[in-house]
């Protein structure tokens, strides 16, 4: 990956939250890396991880999904939001 998505930190957050079902929401430019992100997180956690494929308009655009944790990544220099 060409971005530092802080996946170690994300895996720690999933584990700390004891999340069993996690939804990853990516900006459209990051979606091609979605399967790689999921593969890495699957190796580091015991959670079921899903990728939100609908459009993401920013951090205020939180999917209405029945999951334990939503993790959003976007196109900026800020770390992921949980």
C-alpha angles and dihedrals in degrees: 000000000000095000129066099236093174091235092168088059091045091051090050091051091050090050094044091050090047086226115180098181118037130182119206115205117193135184111251092257092057097046093092087064093050098103091048090051091049092048091053094047092046089058092050101042141035093230128116103241124202132185120228105223099183121097118286117211096184141289092315089060099082115169117241095235132143098240136127095235138013117202118193126198123187143171103278142084093261121105120251118285122232 
